Amino acid sequence: MTAALEIQGIRKVFGDKVAIESLDLAIPTGATYGLIGPSGAGKTTAIRMIMSILFPDRGSISVFGKGSALEAKDRIGYLPEERGSYRKMTVGAFLTYMGCLKGKTRAQAFGRADRLLGRLGLPDVIAKKCEDLSKGMLQRVQFVASIVNEPDLLILDEPFGGLDPVSVRLLKEVIAEEQHRGATIIFSTHVMAHAEELCQQIVMIHQGRKVLDEPMSGLRRQYDTRHILLEPLDAAANLLSLQTIPGIENVKLNDQGCEIRLAPGTDPGGAVRAIAALVAPARIELARIRLEDVFIRLVGASGAAAESQDALRTHLQGLSNTGATS
Amino acid sequence: MSVSLRRIGLVAARDYKATITSRGFLVGLLIMPALAVILLVLIPRILNSRSPDIAGQVMVIDPTGKVAPQLTQTATPTAILQRRSMEAGQNPAAPAAPAQPGRPATAAAGPPVPNFSLVPLPGDTDVSDHKSWLIQPRDAIPQHLAIVVVRPDALVRRANSGAFGNFDLYTSTRIDDNTETTLRDSVRAALISARLRDAGVDPAAVASAQQVMQPESTVVTAAGAHSGSRGLARFLPFACGILIFMGVMTAGMGLMTSTVEEKSNRVIEVLLAAVSPLELMYGKLLGQLGLGLTLTAVYLLVSVYTLGQFSLAGMLDPMLIVYVIVFFVATYLVFGSLMLTIGSAVNQMAEAQSFQGPLIILLVAGYSLTPVIGAAPNSSFSVAMSFIPPVNTFAMIARIASSAPPPAWQIWTTLLVSCVAAGLVVWFAAKVFKVALLMHGKPPNIATLIKWARMA
């Protein structure tokens, strides 16, 4: 598979702050990569350099074999984190303009924009002015602007920020369609649950450095499961008594029951059996590997982070509420 | 780094369309022609049509007995109009519509012509006994306007100074400034006539001797001789300066505003995903250039039409219009690029004010110089200013529009200097623009802008 994007040893410094340090990355055509890390890790800076909006102080970036994204802009779709629109323009005019800038004819751009708006639950907004739309509607319009040119490389920087769950679901469906169409997707987020759900490969960035570049399947194999989710049959059951079971490191109560963290080296199967013996379960399951935990383990192991684990968890916003389970 | 002309054209077209259809621009576009129509056509008509008839009585106390008879001739509406024509350098004998009290005989003849009724009193009358005559109710008819008291020595030269005696004027509150001035001039003319008659000189002969009509000047150049209107020659340099100023100001402000809006709306990064910063900058420059040209074209058309109303359109050299457009483009590239730089560097229009102030001062200075340079187009100052950017374009257009245009090599040199200046400014603007577009937070100072230019 040929590379859609190749980054070699890029570095970017703003004043005294090193935003990106020695970043290498190769993304094959058709892959979906998750670029994750806490706020301020350097994700947006990396993306801006990929887009040739910023230029690295050192290193090289190649997009579809071209020396710069400027030479392949018509093949790229980009939804920036800080996105806006021309308030006085109609949605149709705005999307047609963006499509034309990316090499489409007016008819092609308008037709695809109309179809995508309908797909995203906005069939009647094409003649409305952007300033007349709600924030959520405008975000969907901006998403359409990023894919109106049928890009071969789609870069989405925090695409779900501020969206309601229905809109998030619609966007995920369209992203999946773009995947099926063969587009290469780079998906940047600090909400790691989204990356777990959508991405085949995860690239983690912390303090400007790449700390992980692994396929999701490899991560699941590589990092053993250390979480068990329990929903007791009896709502009044004493869940804190589970802490007496050997190998259980921590029990964290929640609305449904509790989340049990296992000590390193504990056999998950034995732990499930011991828990079920103590508290009758309505539901008990091994949680899938969570990127949050991977990230904290990596950063903690490398010693690169001065922060405490709690501070890191705080940086990884949204994880506690949106962690995916299976 | 290559740029796509297609994308530049698309950005330019969007910027042009967005600005030209905005309510603010349309109002701004119409203001100048509307002001021209109001100033040149409507106001004179309104003033003339609504001027109240000025008629009233003037008491005259003339101990000499020789001035009052002259005043009956110099204070008539016809005599007043004749004096005004002579002062304006026109032929008083030229046919004109008959003068009516309260209305001038011609549209350009000035304030309304009053109709004075003289009330002669005996020469030994004491004015103190009659001052109360000037005090009357506002609606009293006839109006008592003034009392003229000719001094006894008004026709006699004093032995010590050789000067004649004068007259005194007492006025009511119902006489306005123009009417009082007209009355003073009439008394003055009557005094002169009386003195001349006293000296045995025919006043009509003196009046004829004083009449020298302003001839139409003929400018002789290497290309031949052509007649020119003195008034037009004085007005044209300033008009050309104003045209360039208005176009550059409107387009430059449009550039700055649209860039600030794109930054504050956060649409800039969406755009940069589709176009390079340079394509965006060139597109915006081009779009607003089109806007400025549209504005200049509209104003030129209005100007030519207005000149046509005064039968002066034929005296306008078509090459002057070409020069106005060329120098507009050169001026716009310098000031427009700087305004674009400011727009890219700040986050809100309020932050732009401290930067745009010096630019606007330079622009105003440029067109303020045009009447000065137009009056002395080949002075050392005018020639020097023609080569000093960014005001050189204003200086040169003023010289070209003047009655003594500069040699061709100076025009070409000014153009060359303007091109070099525009190139340097666009180059600087491009450097800052690339870096500043994505900068938010504290607005930069000049040092920061230079630092950004070095970074790019």
Interface residues (C-beta under 8 A of the other chain):
Chain A: R48 M51 S52 I53 L54 S68 L70 E71 K73 I76 G77 Y78 P80 E82 R83 G84 S85 Y86 R87 K88 M89 Y97 M98 C100 L101 K102 Q142 A145 S146
Chain B: M1 S2 R7 L10 V11 R14 A18 S22 E262 N265 R266 V267 I268 E269 V270 L271 L272 A273 A274 V275 S276 P277 L438
